[in-house]
Amino acid sequence: MMKQLSTILKPISMVSAIQSIAILICCIIAYTLGEYLAVRGFLITAIISGVIAVISYFLSRAKQSDYQQSVRTGFLLVSLIWITVCFLGALPYYFSGSIPEFHDALFESVSGFTTTGSSILKDIEVLPNSILFWRSLTHWLGGGGIIVLAVAILPIVGVGSMKMMKAETTGVKGDKLTPRIGDTAKYLWFLYVGLTVVGTVLYMIGGMNLLDAFTHASSSISTSGLSTKNASVGAFKSEYIDWVTIALMFFGGMNFVLIIRFITGKFHYLKIDTEFKVYVGIVLSISTMIFLINYNSESYQQFTHSALDTFRFAMFHVVSIITTTGFATENYELWPAFSQSLLFIVMFIGASSGSTTGGIKIMRHIILSKQAAHEIKYLLHPSGVFALRLNGSPIKNNVIHAATGIFVLYMLSILALTVIVSSANVDLVTALSTAVATICNIGPGFGEIGPTDNYAFYPPYLKYILSFFMLLGRLEFYTLIIIFTSWFWKR
């Protein structure tokens, strides 16, 4: 029992220490800016986080040979780490008075770490800059994956990381750049940091200050959609910033392993990667369809947009929703109904596996589509022998089963949450889009949670439920659900 406790507590102590450092950085910024209420909030949180880190570390002291993670330990670790960081992430909002109600603070924290981008804030721009910076750090750390960060660091202190990585990336088999998964995690984080730096510089060239530039760069790459402005990216009214955001969101929705291979000169992977080709095809085709619908609509032309602007707005929102970012440049609920229905369909797609995005993922749609076509062939040729292949390689049955299981869980969870949200006496469109936007980690939806609205009107009990479902979707169901089953606790 003590060995199992050590295996669980040491990673938690390390992640709590990382979070303490991030909070102390925000505390220094708050002190420098004279935001003393924020200083109080950060100091109290840093102390609590530091105490958790120290206690966890001393309780976990054991020989390095004792740190052997089982599959069960991996699932439990991932769940506990995400719950811990989300709880601690709410404290600066609460103790600084920026968000006086704890259920609201927790909702904002979970939304940040899960890169959902939903918000209960009616006026973002009145918050202290240090709190806004912490808000941007939550989605940046969450987008890179608290666990992936831990996987890159924990081997240094003698803790194995394979089971943790497998536990967080359930459902779709991930690629590895190196034989050691810890080294792969490091490469992914180098890319993640590099893209964030490049994005920050590009935004500053476009006229943003450092806080706005970092927030929107980290938000685009992490595909979270949290902004420092009430009007989101649309507040800047800049074609340049819109196109930079489109590019960064698109990269955030790509498989990071594929990006690294491209950077290192292995261009042929782009040609053979089916998911990437489908990703590009969906973005271009649906953006073009919405552009044609909007540009030829008399109701939309009241905005007097040029053809290029109309296409830019169409592509911006398609990329924003398929990557589950949730940024907005204009109110798409004023678009023709056909355009809105296309955006609603995109909410169910998600971007690439191995990216920072939420949602079902294109890879699973490809696998399930191939399986459906496979069944049709069997009906026509019962004695035939057909092999499902992806990128030139056969698809194993366990991968098909995993994709099917995740898809079913997504659909059932969306239906269940729609019913739960309707208890708040909202219309069906709002309830359904809330469920999809929450579980797929998108943020804005339709109805009362559209791009110009927020989640503040929901009652406290529903905010706790939505927070749970955001986390459930971010961990792709199995990781969190499995610890509540009786099978998990049986030997």
DRENVEX-496078 format. One record per residue (C-alpha): residue number from 1; residue in three letters; x, y, z. Coordinates in nm, 2 decimals. Each point is the difference from the previous one (the first is absolute). Example, Ala and Ser with C-alpha at 12.3 -4.5 7.8 and 13.67 -1.06 7.14 Angstrom:
(1; "ala"; (1.23; -0.45; 0.78));
(2; "ser"; (0.14; 0.34; -0.07));
//
This chain:
(1; "met"; (0.00; 0.00; 0.00));
(2; "met"; (0.28; 0.24; 0.09));
(3; "lys"; (0.17; -0.07; -0.34));
(4; "gln"; (-0.33; 0.08; -0.18));
(5; "leu"; (-0.04; 0.32; 0.21));
(6; "ser"; (0.36; 0.11; -0.09));
(7; "thr"; (-0.07; -0.07; -0.37));
(8; "ile"; (-0.30; 0.23; 0.01));
(9; "leu"; (0.12; 0.28; 0.23));
(10; "lys"; (0.34; 0.08; -0.16));
(11; "pro"; (-0.13; 0.10; -0.34));
(12; "ile"; (-0.27; 0.21; 0.18));
(13; "ser"; (0.27; 0.17; 0.20));
(14; "met"; (0.19; 0.08; -0.32));
(15; "val"; (-0.30; 0.14; -0.18));
(16; "ser"; (-0.10; 0.21; 0.31));
(17; "ala"; (0.35; 0.14; 0.01));
(18; "ile"; (-0.02; 0.10; -0.37));
(19; "gln"; (-0.33; 0.17; 0.07));
(20; "ser"; (0.14; 0.18; 0.30));
(21; "ile"; (0.28; 0.14; -0.21));
(22; "ala"; (-0.25; 0.12; -0.26));
(23; "ile"; (-0.21; 0.16; 0.27));
(24; "leu"; (0.30; 0.18; 0.16));
(25; "ile"; (0.09; 0.14; -0.34));
(26; "cys"; (-0.35; 0.15; -0.02));
(27; "cys"; (0.04; 0.13; 0.36));
(28; "ile"; (0.32; 0.19; -0.10));
(29; "ile"; (-0.18; 0.14; -0.30));
(30; "ala"; (-0.30; 0.11; 0.22));
(31; "tyr"; (0.24; 0.16; 0.25));
(32; "thr"; (0.19; 0.19; -0.28));
(33; "leu"; (-0.33; 0.13; -0.14));
(34; "gly"; (-0.13; 0.10; 0.34));
(35; "glu"; (-0.29; -0.25; -0.01));
(36; "tyr"; (0.01; -0.08; 0.37));
(37; "leu"; (-0.33; -0.19; 0.02));
(38; "ala"; (0.13; -0.23; -0.27));
(39; "val"; (0.33; -0.03; 0.20));
(40; "arg"; (-0.20; -0.13; 0.30));
(41; "gly"; (-0.18; -0.25; -0.22));
(42; "phe"; (0.32; -0.13; -0.16));
(43; "leu"; (0.19; -0.02; 0.34));
(44; "ile"; (-0.27; -0.20; 0.17));
(45; "thr"; (-0.03; -0.23; -0.30));
(46; "ala"; (0.38; -0.04; -0.02));
(47; "ile"; (0.01; -0.09; 0.37));
(48; "ile"; (-0.28; -0.26; -0.03));
(49; "ser"; (0.16; -0.15; -0.32));
(50; "gly"; (0.34; 0.00; 0.16));
(51; "val"; (-0.12; -0.18; 0.31));
(52; "ile"; (-0.17; -0.26; -0.22));
(53; "ala"; (0.33; -0.05; -0.19));
(54; "val"; (0.21; -0.03; 0.32));
(55; "ile"; (-0.24; -0.24; 0.18));
(56; "ser"; (-0.04; -0.21; -0.31));
(57; "tyr"; (0.37; -0.02; -0.05));
(58; "phe"; (0.09; -0.11; 0.36));
(59; "leu"; (-0.28; -0.25; 0.00));
(60; "ser"; (0.13; -0.15; -0.32));
(61; "arg"; (0.36; -0.04; 0.11));
(62; "ala"; (0.11; -0.35; -0.10));
(63; "lys"; (0.27; -0.17; -0.21));
(64; "gln"; (-0.02; 0.07; -0.37));
(65; "ser"; (-0.04; -0.37; -0.06));
(66; "asp"; (-0.34; 0.02; 0.17));
(67; "tyr"; (-0.14; 0.24; -0.26));
(68; "gln"; (-0.17; -0.25; -0.23));
(69; "gln"; (-0.31; 0.13; -0.17));
(70; "ser"; (-0.28; -0.23; -0.08));
(71; "val"; (-0.27; 0.08; -0.26));
(72; "arg"; (-0.24; 0.06; 0.29));
(73; "thr"; (0.25; 0.24; 0.17));
(74; "gly"; (0.04; 0.19; -0.33));
(75; "phe"; (-0.38; 0.06; -0.03));
(76; "leu"; (-0.03; 0.10; 0.36));
(77; "leu"; (0.30; 0.23; -0.02));
(78; "val"; (-0.12; 0.19; -0.31));
(79; "ser"; (-0.35; 0.05; 0.15));
(80; "leu"; (0.15; 0.12; 0.34));
(81; "ile"; (0.24; 0.23; -0.17));
(82; "trp"; (-0.26; 0.17; -0.21));
(83; "ile"; (-0.24; 0.03; 0.29));
(84; "thr"; (0.28; 0.15; 0.21));
(85; "val"; (0.12; 0.26; -0.25));
(86; "cys"; (-0.36; 0.11; -0.08));
(87; "phe"; (-0.08; 0.04; 0.37));
(88; "leu"; (0.32; 0.20; 0.07));
(89; "gly"; (-0.05; 0.20; -0.32));
(90; "ala"; (-0.33; 0.13; 0.13));
(91; "leu"; (0.15; 0.14; 0.32));
(92; "pro"; (0.17; 0.32; -0.14));
(93; "tyr"; (-0.33; 0.11; -0.15));
(94; "tyr"; (-0.19; -0.07; 0.33));
(95; "phe"; (0.25; 0.14; 0.25));
(96; "ser"; (0.08; 0.31; -0.20));
(97; "gly"; (-0.37; 0.08; -0.03));
(98; "ser"; (0.01; 0.01; -0.38));
(99; "ile"; (-0.26; -0.28; 0.00));
(100; "pro"; (-0.17; 0.01; 0.34));
(101; "glu"; (-0.20; -0.32; -0.03));
(102; "phe"; (0.19; -0.33; 0.02));
(103; "his"; (-0.22; -0.19; -0.25));
(104; "asp"; (0.08; 0.28; -0.25));
(105; "ala"; (0.37; -0.01; 0.07));
(106; "leu"; (0.01; -0.37; -0.03));
(107; "phe"; (-0.19; 0.01; -0.33));
(108; "glu"; (0.25; 0.26; -0.14));
(109; "ser"; (0.29; -0.21; 0.12));
(110; "val"; (-0.12; -0.32; -0.15));
(111; "ser"; (-0.09; 0.18; -0.32));
(112; "gly"; (0.35; 0.13; -0.02));
(113; "phe"; (0.19; -0.32; 0.07));
(114; "thr"; (-0.22; -0.21; -0.22));
(115; "thr"; (0.03; 0.26; -0.28));
(116; "thr"; (-0.37; 0.02; -0.03));
(117; "gly"; (-0.01; 0.38; 0.00));
(118; "ser"; (-0.35; 0.04; 0.16));
(119; "ser"; (-0.02; 0.29; 0.24));
(120; "ile"; (-0.23; 0.14; 0.27));
(121; "leu"; (0.16; 0.34; -0.02));
(122; "lys"; (-0.23; 0.27; -0.13));
(123; "asp"; (0.28; 0.26; -0.02));
(124; "ile"; (0.35; -0.15; -0.06));
(125; "glu"; (0.17; 0.33; -0.05));
(126; "val"; (-0.05; 0.12; 0.36));
(127; "leu"; (0.21; -0.28; 0.15));
(128; "pro"; (0.35; 0.08; 0.13));
(129; "asn"; (0.27; -0.07; -0.26));
(130; "ser"; (0.17; -0.26; 0.22));
(131; "ile"; (-0.33; -0.19; 0.03));
(132; "leu"; (-0.04; 0.01; -0.38));
(133; "phe"; (0.36; -0.13; -0.02));
(134; "trp"; (-0.08; -0.29; 0.23));
(135; "arg"; (-0.31; -0.07; -0.20));
(136; "ser"; (0.22; -0.03; -0.31));
(137; "leu"; (0.24; -0.22; 0.18));
(138; "thr"; (-0.28; -0.25; 0.09));
(139; "his"; (-0.09; -0.06; -0.36));
(140; "trp"; (0.36; 0.00; -0.11));
(141; "leu"; (0.10; -0.27; 0.25));
(142; "gly"; (-0.32; -0.19; -0.06));
(143; "gly"; (0.05; 0.01; -0.38));
(144; "gly"; (0.35; -0.14; 0.03));
(145; "gly"; (-0.14; -0.26; 0.24));
(146; "ile"; (0.09; 0.01; 0.37));
(147; "ile"; (0.07; -0.37; -0.04));
(148; "val"; (0.22; 0.04; -0.31));
(149; "leu"; (0.20; 0.26; 0.20));
(150; "ala"; (0.03; -0.24; 0.29));
(151; "val"; (0.10; -0.28; -0.24));
(152; "ala"; (0.29; 0.22; -0.12));
(153; "ile"; (0.12; 0.08; 0.35));
(154; "leu"; (-0.09; -0.30; 0.22));
(155; "pro"; (0.27; -0.23; -0.14));
(156; "ile"; (0.26; 0.24; 0.14));
(157; "val"; (-0.13; -0.07; 0.35));
(158; "gly"; (-0.02; -0.38; -0.06));
(159; "val"; (-0.37; -0.04; -0.07));
(160; "gly"; (-0.11; -0.21; -0.30));
(161; "ser"; (-0.24; 0.18; -0.25));
(162; "met"; (-0.13; -0.25; -0.25));
(163; "lys"; (-0.32; -0.09; 0.18));
(164; "met"; (-0.08; 0.37; 0.07));
(165; "met"; (0.04; 0.08; -0.37));
(166; "lys"; (-0.22; -0.29; -0.11));
(167; "ala"; (-0.26; 0.10; 0.26));
(168; "glu"; (-0.04; 0.35; -0.13));
(169; "thr"; (0.00; -0.09; -0.37));
(170; "thr"; (-0.27; -0.27; -0.01));
(171; "gly"; (-0.19; -0.10; -0.30));
(172; "val"; (0.23; 0.08; -0.29));
(173; "lys"; (0.35; -0.14; -0.02));
(174; "gly"; (0.26; 0.28; 0.02));
(175; "asp"; (0.32; 0.02; -0.20));
(176; "lys"; (0.34; 0.01; 0.16));
(177; "leu"; (0.30; 0.18; -0.14));
(178; "thr"; (0.25; -0.19; 0.21));
(179; "pro"; (0.00; -0.34; 0.17));
(180; "arg"; (-0.03; 0.17; 0.34));
(181; "ile"; (-0.33; 0.17; 0.06));
(182; "gly"; (0.15; 0.25; 0.24));
(183; "asp"; (0.23; 0.12; -0.28));
(184; "thr"; (-0.30; 0.03; -0.24));
(185; "ala"; (-0.18; 0.21; 0.26));
(186; "lys"; (0.30; 0.23; 0.02));
(187; "tyr"; (0.01; 0.05; -0.38));
(188; "leu"; (-0.38; 0.08; 0.01));
(189; "trp"; (0.05; 0.26; 0.27));
(190; "phe"; (0.29; 0.16; -0.19));
(191; "leu"; (-0.23; 0.03; -0.30));
(192; "tyr"; (-0.28; 0.13; 0.22));
(193; "val"; (0.22; 0.27; 0.16));
(194; "gly"; (0.15; 0.09; -0.34));
(195; "leu"; (-0.34; 0.05; -0.17));
(196; "thr"; (-0.12; 0.21; 0.30));
(197; "val"; (0.31; 0.22; -0.03));
(198; "val"; (-0.04; 0.04; -0.38));
(199; "gly"; (-0.37; 0.08; 0.05));
(200; "thr"; (0.07; 0.26; 0.27));
(201; "val"; (0.25; 0.18; -0.23));
(202; "leu"; (-0.24; -0.01; -0.30));
(203; "tyr"; (-0.27; 0.15; 0.21));
(204; "met"; (0.23; 0.28; 0.14));
(205; "ile"; (0.09; 0.08; -0.36));
(206; "gly"; (-0.37; 0.05; -0.06));
(207; "gly"; (-0.02; 0.26; 0.28));
(208; "met"; (-0.09; -0.21; 0.31));
(209; "asn"; (0.16; 0.07; 0.33));
(210; "leu"; (0.20; -0.29; 0.17));
(211; "leu"; (-0.29; -0.12; 0.22));
(212; "asp"; (-0.25; -0.01; -0.29));
(213; "ala"; (0.25; -0.15; -0.23));
(214; "phe"; (0.10; -0.28; 0.24));
(215; "thr"; (-0.36; -0.07; 0.10));
(216; "his"; (-0.13; -0.03; -0.36));
(217; "ala"; (0.31; -0.19; -0.12));
(218; "ser"; (-0.03; -0.25; 0.29));
(219; "ser"; (-0.37; -0.02; -0.05));
(220; "ser"; (0.02; -0.07; -0.37));
(221; "ile"; (0.27; -0.27; 0.03));
(222; "ser"; (-0.17; -0.16; 0.30));
(223; "thr"; (-0.34; 0.04; -0.19));
(224; "ser"; (-0.17; 0.14; 0.31));
(225; "gly"; (-0.15; 0.32; -0.13));
(226; "leu"; (0.04; 0.21; 0.32));
(227; "ser"; (0.07; 0.36; -0.08));
(228; "thr"; (0.08; 0.32; 0.19));
(229; "lys"; (-0.28; 0.18; -0.19));
(230; "asn"; (-0.38; -0.02; 0.04));
(231; "ala"; (-0.03; -0.01; -0.38));
(232; "ser"; (0.26; -0.27; -0.04));
(233; "val"; (0.23; 0.04; -0.30));
(234; "gly"; (-0.26; 0.21; -0.17));
(235; "ala"; (0.09; 0.28; 0.24));
(236; "phe"; (0.33; 0.07; -0.19));
(237; "lys"; (-0.18; 0.05; -0.34));
(238; "ser"; (0.31; -0.11; -0.18));
(239; "glu"; (0.03; -0.22; -0.32));
(240; "tyr"; (0.36; -0.07; 0.09));
(241; "ile"; (-0.09; -0.12; 0.35));
(242; "asp"; (-0.29; -0.21; -0.13));
(243; "trp"; (0.23; -0.19; -0.25));
(244; "val"; (0.27; -0.05; 0.26));
(245; "thr"; (-0.27; -0.14; 0.24));
(246; "ile"; (-0.13; -0.23; -0.28));
(247; "ala"; (0.35; -0.13; -0.06));
(248; "leu"; (0.08; -0.06; 0.37));
(249; "met"; (-0.33; -0.17; 0.06));
(250; "phe"; (0.05; -0.22; -0.30));
(251; "phe"; (0.35; -0.11; 0.13));
(252; "gly"; (-0.15; -0.06; 0.34));
(253; "gly"; (-0.25; -0.24; -0.16));
(254; "met"; (0.28; -0.20; -0.18));
(255; "asn"; (0.16; -0.31; 0.13));
(256; "phe"; (0.31; 0.14; 0.17));
(257; "val"; (0.21; -0.30; -0.09));
(258; "leu"; (-0.08; 0.07; -0.36));
(259; "ile"; (0.11; 0.36; 0.04));
(260; "ile"; (0.33; -0.10; 0.15));
(261; "arg"; (0.06; -0.25; -0.29));
(262; "phe"; (-0.08; 0.27; -0.25));
(263; "ile"; (0.24; 0.25; 0.17));
(264; "thr"; (0.28; -0.27; 0.00));
(265; "gly"; (-0.04; -0.05; -0.38));
(266; "lys"; (-0.22; -0.31; -0.01));
(267; "phe"; (-0.25; 0.15; -0.24));
(268; "his"; (-0.13; -0.33; -0.13));
(269; "tyr"; (-0.20; -0.05; 0.32));
(270; "leu"; (-0.23; 0.28; -0.10));
(271; "lys"; (-0.08; -0.18; -0.33));
(272; "ile"; (-0.08; -0.33; 0.16));
(273; "asp"; (-0.18; 0.13; 0.31));
(274; "thr"; (-0.37; -0.05; -0.06));
(275; "glu"; (-0.12; 0.19; 0.30));
(276; "phe"; (0.20; 0.31; -0.10));
(277; "lys"; (-0.15; -0.01; -0.36));
(278; "val"; (-0.35; -0.04; 0.14));
(279; "tyr"; (0.07; 0.29; 0.24));
(280; "val"; (0.10; 0.23; -0.27));
(281; "gly"; (-0.28; -0.11; -0.23));
(282; "ile"; (-0.27; 0.06; 0.27));
(283; "val"; (0.13; 0.35; 0.08));
(284; "leu"; (0.02; 0.11; -0.36));
(285; "ser"; (-0.32; -0.16; -0.12));
(286; "ile"; (-0.22; 0.12; 0.29));
(287; "ser"; (0.16; 0.35; 0.00));
(288; "thr"; (-0.07; 0.03; -0.37));
(289; "met"; (-0.36; -0.12; 0.04));
(290; "ile"; (-0.07; 0.25; 0.28));
(291; "phe"; (0.18; 0.28; -0.20));
(292; "leu"; (-0.23; -0.07; -0.31));
(293; "ile"; (-0.31; -0.01; 0.22));
(294; "asn"; (0.08; 0.32; 0.19));
(295; "tyr"; (0.13; 0.20; -0.30));
(296; "asn"; (-0.32; -0.08; -0.19));
(297; "ser"; (-0.23; 0.07; 0.29));
(298; "glu"; (-0.19; 0.33; 0.00));
(299; "ser"; (-0.03; -0.01; 0.38));
(300; "tyr"; (0.38; -0.04; 0.05));
(301; "gln"; (0.09; 0.27; -0.25));
(302; "gln"; (-0.13; 0.26; 0.25));
(303; "phe"; (0.35; -0.03; 0.15));
(304; "thr"; (0.14; 0.13; -0.33));
(305; "his"; (0.29; -0.24; 0.01));
(306; "ser"; (0.22; -0.05; -0.31));
(307; "ala"; (0.05; -0.35; -0.15));
(308; "leu"; (0.33; -0.04; 0.17));
(309; "asp"; (-0.13; 0.11; 0.34));
(310; "thr"; (-0.30; -0.23; -0.03));
(311; "phe"; (0.24; -0.30; -0.08));
(312; "arg"; (0.23; 0.10; 0.29));
(313; "phe"; (-0.29; 0.01; 0.25));
(314; "ala"; (-0.13; -0.33; -0.13));
(315; "met"; (0.34; -0.17; 0.03));
(316; "phe"; (0.07; 0.16; 0.33));
(317; "his"; (-0.30; -0.15; 0.16));
(318; "val"; (0.03; -0.34; -0.17));
(319; "val"; (0.36; -0.04; 0.13));
(320; "ser"; (-0.10; 0.14; 0.34));
(321; "ile"; (-0.27; -0.26; 0.05));
(322; "ile"; (0.16; -0.30; -0.16));
(323; "thr"; (0.30; 0.05; 0.22));
(324; "thr"; (-0.23; 0.06; 0.30));
(325; "thr"; (0.17; 0.34; 0.05));
(326; "gly"; (-0.32; 0.21; 0.02));
(327; "phe"; (0.14; 0.34; -0.11));
(328; "ala"; (-0.24; 0.23; -0.18));
(329; "thr"; (0.03; 0.30; -0.22));
(330; "glu"; (-0.37; 0.06; -0.05));
(331; "asn"; (-0.33; -0.14; 0.11));
(332; "tyr"; (-0.06; -0.30; -0.22));
(333; "glu"; (-0.35; -0.03; 0.14));
(334; "leu"; (-0.09; 0.28; -0.24));
(335; "trp"; (0.11; -0.21; -0.30));
(336; "pro"; (-0.25; -0.19; -0.22));
(337; "ala"; (-0.14; -0.32; 0.16));
(338; "phe"; (0.18; -0.22; -0.25));
(339; "ser"; (0.34; 0.14; 0.10));
(340; "gln"; (-0.08; -0.04; 0.37));
(341; "ser"; (-0.10; -0.36; -0.06));
(342; "leu"; (0.34; -0.07; -0.16));
(343; "leu"; (0.18; 0.15; 0.30));
(344; "phe"; (-0.22; -0.21; 0.23));
(345; "ile"; (0.11; -0.32; -0.19));
(346; "val"; (0.36; 0.11; 0.03));
(347; "met"; (-0.04; 0.00; 0.38));
(348; "phe"; (-0.03; -0.38; -0.01));
(349; "ile"; (0.31; -0.06; -0.21));
(350; "gly"; (0.31; 0.13; 0.20));
(351; "ala"; (0.34; 0.03; -0.15));
(352; "ser"; (0.30; -0.24; -0.01));
(353; "ser"; (0.10; -0.26; 0.25));
(354; "gly"; (0.33; 0.09; 0.17));
(355; "ser"; (-0.10; 0.37; 0.01));
(356; "thr"; (-0.11; 0.24; 0.28));
(357; "thr"; (-0.36; -0.02; -0.11));
(358; "gly"; (-0.30; -0.16; 0.16));
(359; "gly"; (-0.29; -0.17; -0.17));
(360; "ile"; (-0.05; -0.34; -0.17));
(361; "lys"; (0.30; 0.05; -0.24));
(362; "ile"; (0.02; -0.06; -0.37));
(363; "met"; (0.19; -0.32; 0.04));
(364; "arg"; (-0.29; -0.17; 0.17));
(365; "his"; (-0.24; 0.12; -0.27));
(366; "ile"; (0.23; -0.14; -0.26));
(367; "ile"; (0.02; -0.34; 0.18));
(368; "leu"; (-0.37; -0.02; 0.05));
(369; "ser"; (-0.07; 0.10; -0.36));
(370; "lys"; (0.23; -0.27; -0.12));
(371; "gln"; (-0.16; -0.25; 0.23));
(372; "ala"; (-0.35; 0.10; -0.13));
(373; "ala"; (0.12; -0.05; -0.36));
(374; "his"; (0.15; -0.33; 0.10));
(375; "glu"; (-0.34; -0.12; 0.13));
(376; "ile"; (-0.17; 0.10; -0.33));
(377; "lys"; (0.26; -0.20; -0.19));
(378; "tyr"; (-0.07; -0.31; 0.22));
(379; "leu"; (-0.37; 0.03; -0.07));
(380; "leu"; (0.06; -0.01; -0.37));
(381; "his"; (0.28; -0.26; 0.02));
(382; "pro"; (-0.05; -0.21; 0.31));
(383; "ser"; (0.29; -0.23; -0.08));
(384; "gly"; (0.24; 0.28; -0.09));
(385; "val"; (0.31; 0.08; 0.19));
(386; "phe"; (0.06; 0.37; 0.05));
(387; "ala"; (0.27; 0.18; 0.20));
(388; "leu"; (-0.05; 0.35; 0.15));
(389; "arg"; (0.31; 0.21; -0.06));
(390; "leu"; (0.11; 0.34; 0.10));
(391; "asn"; (0.31; 0.18; -0.13));
(392; "gly"; (0.09; -0.33; -0.17));
(393; "ser"; (-0.01; -0.21; 0.32));
(394; "pro"; (-0.27; -0.23; 0.12));
(395; "ile"; (-0.23; 0.13; 0.27));
(396; "lys"; (0.00; -0.23; 0.31));
(397; "asn"; (-0.33; -0.11; 0.14));
(398; "asn"; (0.08; 0.15; 0.34));
(399; "val"; (0.04; 0.34; -0.16));
(400; "ile"; (-0.34; -0.04; -0.17));
(401; "his"; (-0.16; -0.10; 0.33));
(402; "ala"; (0.16; 0.29; 0.18));
(403; "ala"; (-0.12; 0.25; -0.26));
(404; "thr"; (-0.36; -0.15; 0.01));
(405; "gly"; (0.00; 0.01; 0.38));
(406; "ile"; (0.11; 0.37; 0.02));
(407; "phe"; (-0.25; 0.10; -0.26));
(408; "val"; (-0.29; -0.17; 0.18));
(409; "leu"; (0.11; 0.16; 0.33));
(410; "tyr"; (0.01; 0.34; -0.17));
(411; "met"; (-0.35; -0.04; -0.14));
(412; "leu"; (-0.15; -0.14; 0.33));
(413; "ser"; (0.17; 0.27; 0.21));
(414; "ile"; (-0.13; 0.28; -0.23));
(415; "leu"; (-0.35; -0.13; 0.02));
(416; "ala"; (0.02; -0.04; 0.38));
(417; "leu"; (0.15; 0.35; 0.05));
(418; "thr"; (-0.26; 0.15; -0.23));
(419; "val"; (-0.28; -0.13; 0.23));
(420; "ile"; (0.19; 0.12; 0.31));
(421; "val"; (0.05; 0.35; -0.14));
(422; "ser"; (-0.36; 0.03; -0.10));
(423; "ser"; (-0.08; -0.01; 0.37));
(424; "ala"; (0.12; 0.36; 0.01));
(425; "asn"; (-0.31; 0.09; -0.21));
(426; "val"; (0.19; 0.08; -0.32));
(427; "asp"; (-0.11; -0.07; -0.36));
(428; "leu"; (0.11; -0.32; -0.17));
(429; "val"; (0.25; 0.17; -0.23));
(430; "thr"; (0.18; 0.15; 0.30));
(431; "ala"; (-0.01; -0.33; 0.19));
(432; "leu"; (0.13; -0.21; -0.29));
(433; "ser"; (0.27; 0.25; -0.10));
(434; "thr"; (0.11; 0.03; 0.37));
(435; "ala"; (0.04; -0.37; 0.02));
(436; "val"; (0.20; -0.02; -0.32));
(437; "ala"; (0.21; 0.30; 0.07));
(438; "thr"; (0.08; -0.12; 0.36));
(439; "ile"; (0.08; -0.37; -0.08));
(440; "cys"; (0.19; 0.08; -0.32));
(441; "asn"; (0.18; 0.29; 0.18));
(442; "ile"; (-0.11; 0.26; -0.26));
(443; "gly"; (-0.13; 0.29; 0.23));
(444; "pro"; (-0.26; 0.20; -0.19));
(445; "gly"; (-0.30; -0.15; -0.17));
(446; "phe"; (-0.34; 0.11; -0.11));
(447; "gly"; (-0.30; 0.15; 0.17));
(448; "glu"; (0.07; 0.16; 0.34));
(449; "ile"; (0.37; -0.11; -0.01));
(450; "gly"; (0.08; 0.15; -0.34));
(451; "pro"; (0.32; 0.18; -0.09));
(452; "thr"; (-0.12; 0.33; 0.17));
(453; "asp"; (-0.13; -0.18; 0.31));
(454; "asn"; (0.14; -0.19; 0.30));
(455; "tyr"; (-0.09; -0.26; 0.26));
(456; "ala"; (-0.06; 0.23; 0.29));
(457; "phe"; (-0.38; -0.05; 0.00));
(458; "tyr"; (0.02; -0.37; 0.08));
(459; "pro"; (-0.08; -0.09; 0.37));
(460; "pro"; (0.29; -0.11; 0.23));
(461; "tyr"; (-0.09; -0.38; 0.00));
(462; "leu"; (0.02; 0.00; -0.38));
(463; "lys"; (0.34; 0.17; -0.01));
(464; "tyr"; (0.14; -0.28; 0.21));
(465; "ile"; (-0.16; -0.25; -0.23));
(466; "leu"; (0.14; 0.18; -0.31));
(467; "ser"; (0.34; 0.01; 0.16));
(468; "phe"; (-0.01; -0.37; 0.05));
(469; "phe"; (-0.10; -0.06; -0.36));
(470; "met"; (0.27; 0.23; -0.13));
(471; "leu"; (0.26; -0.21; 0.18));
(472; "leu"; (-0.17; -0.32; -0.12));
(473; "gly"; (0.02; 0.12; -0.36));
(474; "arg"; (0.36; 0.12; 0.04));
(475; "leu"; (0.11; -0.35; 0.14));
(476; "glu"; (-0.21; -0.18; -0.27));
(477; "phe"; (-0.23; -0.17; 0.25));
(478; "tyr"; (0.18; -0.32; 0.08));
(479; "thr"; (0.27; 0.15; 0.22));
(480; "leu"; (-0.25; 0.16; 0.23));
(481; "ile"; (-0.29; -0.24; -0.03));
(482; "ile"; (0.22; -0.31; 0.08));
(483; "ile"; (0.08; 0.11; 0.35));
(484; "phe"; (-0.37; 0.00; 0.09));
(485; "thr"; (-0.05; -0.36; -0.11));
(486; "ser"; (0.01; -0.30; 0.24));
(487; "trp"; (0.24; -0.18; -0.25));
(488; "phe"; (0.26; 0.26; 0.06));
(489; "trp"; (0.02; -0.06; 0.38));
(490; "lys"; (-0.01; -0.38; -0.02));
(491; "arg"; (0.33; -0.19; 0.00));
//
